Amino acid sequence: MTIKTESGVALILVLLVTSFLSAVGLGLALVVFMDQLASGNHRGSVAMLYAADAGIELAARDLSLADDWNAALAGTRRGSFTDGAPTGVRAIPGGGAVNLTDETNLLNCGKRSACTSGQMDANSRDRPWGANNPRWRLFDYGPFQDLVNVARPAPCYLAVWVADDSREADDDPVVDADVDEPGRGVMRVRASVFGPMGGRRAIEAELARVCRQQDGEEDCLPGIRVQSWQELRQLLP
């Protein structure tokens, strides 16, 4: 005598429903996690952009206190915010490291190894001015948390470079233009912020003094004018 039962079918249905609900729960948890991760990345990216902007303001303040910009262009004078020699590897708060020497070389000749004068004077898409190509010098640099006094500063490293502007045609990128020549009292400033896991944001600005000739001497007003400002979007080297 054969006895039919549906207990096996019920067990299979329970297993299927349980598996479905588990998959839905895991999916929702993954969606929430990814949303939180994206929101955190966005907040961190915005904070790094503000840090780069703070670097521009810091360089403008330091340059406004310097009577002669040639020392900054030549790399013999630095700003008020430094953490040692402008070379070598620095730890990034939050994880990772940045090589200041490599980053400076990348700006000056597009490669990490030391740049020759010929390589820095070579024409390229980013550096089309030949002998008037900018010679970027580190000016302000250090962990951002050492610069600001806030409860939760962005975990990043700030580096600010300065260079002569592209208006000049004197073939001397480490000396400012003479009085009444194009580019006098104008400097390019690039602030880069390096964050954990390879994150970075960068801003480039053009700063200028406001000066006039009076009784045969140059009279400059206090402060610095920001003539241009742009966020740099580029592929990581």
C-alpha positions in Angstrom: 0.0 0.0 0.0 1.4 3.4 -1.1 0.9 6.5 1.0 1.2 9.9 -0.7 2.5 12.9 1.2 3.3 16.5 0.3 5.7 17.2 3.1 8.7 17.1 0.7 7.1 19.8 -1.5 6.5 22.0 1.4 10.1 21.7 2.5 11.3 22.7 -1.0 8.9 25.7 -1.0 10.2 26.8 2.4 13.8 26.5 1.2 13.0 28.5 -2.0 11.3 31.3 -0.1 14.0 31.5 2.5 16.7 31.6 -0.2 14.8 34.4 -2.0 14.4 36.5 1.1 18.0 36.0 2.0 19.1 37.2 -1.5 16.8 40.2 -1.3 18.2 41.0 2.2 21.8 40.7 1.0 21.0 42.8 -2.1 19.5 45.6 0.0 22.5 45.5 2.4 24.9 45.7 -0.6 23.0 48.7 -2.0 23.1 50.5 1.4 26.8 49.8 1.8 27.6 51.0 -1.7 25.6 54.2 -1.2 27.4 54.9 2.0 30.7 54.2 0.3 29.9 56.5 -2.6 28.7 59.3 -0.2 31.9 59.0 1.8 34.0 59.1 -1.3 32.1 62.2 -2.5 32.5 64.0 0.8 36.2 63.1 0.9 36.7 64.3 -2.7 35.0 67.6 -1.9 37.0 68.1 1.3 40.2 67.5 -0.8 39.1 70.2 -3.3 38.6 72.6 -0.5 42.0 71.7 0.9 43.6 72.5 -2.5 41.8 75.8 -2.6 43.2 76.6 0.9 46.6 75.9 -0.6 46.1 78.6 -3.2 45.0 81.0 -0.5 48.0 80.1 1.6 50.5 80.7 -1.3 48.8 84.0 -2.1 49.2 85.1 1.5 52.9 84.1 1.6 53.7 85.7 -1.7 52.0 88.9 -0.7 54.6 89.2 2.2 57.5 88.7 -0.2 59.1 91.9 -1.7 60.8 89.9 -4.4 59.3 86.9 -6.2 62.6 85.9 -7.9 63.7 83.9 -4.8 60.4 81.9 -4.9 60.8 81.3 -8.7 64.4 80.2 -8.2 63.4 77.8 -5.4 65.6 79.5 -2.7 62.6 80.9 -0.8 59.7 78.8 0.4 56.4 79.6 2.1 55.4 79.5 5.7 54.1 75.9 5.6 56.8 73.3 5.0 57.7 70.0 6.6 61.4 69.7 5.6 63.3 69.7 2.4 61.2 69.9 -0.8 62.2 66.5 -1.9 61.7 62.8 -1.0 58.8 60.7 0.1 56.1 61.9 2.5 53.4 59.8 4.3 49.8 60.6 3.4 47.5 60.8 6.5 45.0 58.0 6.1 47.4 55.7 4.2 49.8 55.8 1.3 52.7 58.1 0.3 53.7 60.8 -2.1 57.1 61.4 -3.6 57.6 65.1 -3.8 60.7 64.8 -6.1 58.7 62.7 -8.6 55.7 65.0 -8.6 57.9 68.1 -9.3 59.7 66.3 -12.1 56.3 65.3 -13.6 55.3 68.9 -13.7 58.6 70.1 -15.2 59.3 67.5 -17.9 56.5 64.9 -17.7 58.6 62.1 -16.2 59.6 60.9 -12.7 63.3 60.9 -13.1 65.4 64.1 -12.9 64.8 66.7 -15.6 67.5 68.2 -17.7 67.4 71.8 -19.0 66.7 70.6 -22.5 63.8 68.4 -21.4 62.3 71.3 -19.5 62.7 73.6 -22.5 61.2 71.1 -24.9 57.9 72.0 -26.6 54.9 69.8 -25.7 51.1 70.1 -25.6 51.2 71.1 -21.9 54.5 73.1 -22.2 54.5 74.9 -25.6 56.7 77.9 -24.6 60.2 76.4 -25.1 62.7 78.3 -23.0 59.9 80.1 -21.3 58.3 76.9 -20.0 57.5 77.2 -16.3 60.0 75.7 -13.8 57.8 74.6 -11.0 59.2 74.9 -7.5 57.7 73.6 -4.3 56.6 76.5 -2.1 54.2 75.3 0.6 53.8 71.6 1.5 52.9 69.4 4.4 50.1 67.3 6.0 46.9 69.3 5.8 46.0 68.6 9.4 49.1 70.6 10.4 47.8 73.6 8.5 44.3 73.9 9.8 42.9 73.9 13.4 39.7 71.9 12.9 38.2 68.9 14.6 38.3 66.5 11.6 40.6 67.8 8.9 40.7 66.0 5.6 43.3 63.1 5.8 45.5 64.3 2.9 48.9 65.8 2.0 49.0 69.3 0.5 51.7 70.5 -1.9 51.8 73.9 -3.6 54.1 74.8 -6.5 54.9 78.2 -8.0 56.2 79.1 -11.4 56.6 82.0 -13.8 53.6 82.9 -16.0 53.4 82.2 -19.7 53.2 85.8 -20.8 56.9 86.4 -20.5 59.2 86.0 -23.4 62.6 86.7 -21.7 63.7 83.0 -21.9 64.3 83.1 -18.1 61.6 81.3 -16.2 63.3 81.8 -12.8 63.3 85.6 -12.9 60.2 87.8 -13.0 59.8 90.2 -16.0 61.2 93.7 -15.8 59.0 96.7 -15.0 56.6 97.6 -17.9 57.2 94.2 -19.5 54.4 91.6 -20.0 54.0 89.2 -17.1 55.5 91.5 -14.5 54.2 90.6 -11.0 52.3 87.6 -12.2 52.8 84.0 -11.0 51.3 80.6 -11.6 50.4 78.6 -8.6 49.4 74.9 -8.5 48.0 73.2 -5.4 47.7 69.4 -5.4 46.1 67.4 -2.6 47.0 63.7 -2.2 44.6 61.5 -0.3 44.4 57.8 0.7 44.0 55.1 -1.9 45.5 57.3 -4.7 42.9 60.1 -4.5 44.0 63.5 -5.6 42.6 66.9 -6.5 44.4 69.9 -8.0 43.8 73.5 -8.7 45.9 76.0 -10.7 45.6 79.7 -10.3 47.2 82.9 -11.6 48.2 85.4 -9.0 49.2 89.0 -9.6 50.4 92.1 -7.8 48.6 95.4 -8.4 51.4 97.9 -8.9 52.0 101.3 -10.5 54.9 103.5 -11.2 55.3 106.5 -8.9 58.2 108.9 -8.9 60.3 106.4 -10.9 59.6 103.6 -8.4 57.2 100.7 -8.4 54.5 101.0 -5.8 52.5 97.8 -5.1 49.2 97.7 -3.2 48.9 95.2 -0.3 47.6 91.8 -1.1 47.4 89.6 -4.2 44.8 89.4 -6.9 43.6 86.0 -8.1 43.3 86.5 -11.9 42.2 83.0 -12.8 41.3 79.8 -11.1 40.6 76.3 -12.5 40.3 72.8 -11.2 42.6 70.4 -13.1 41.1 67.2 -14.3 43.7 64.8 -15.7 44.6 61.1 -15.8 46.9 59.9 -13.0 50.5 59.3 -14.2 
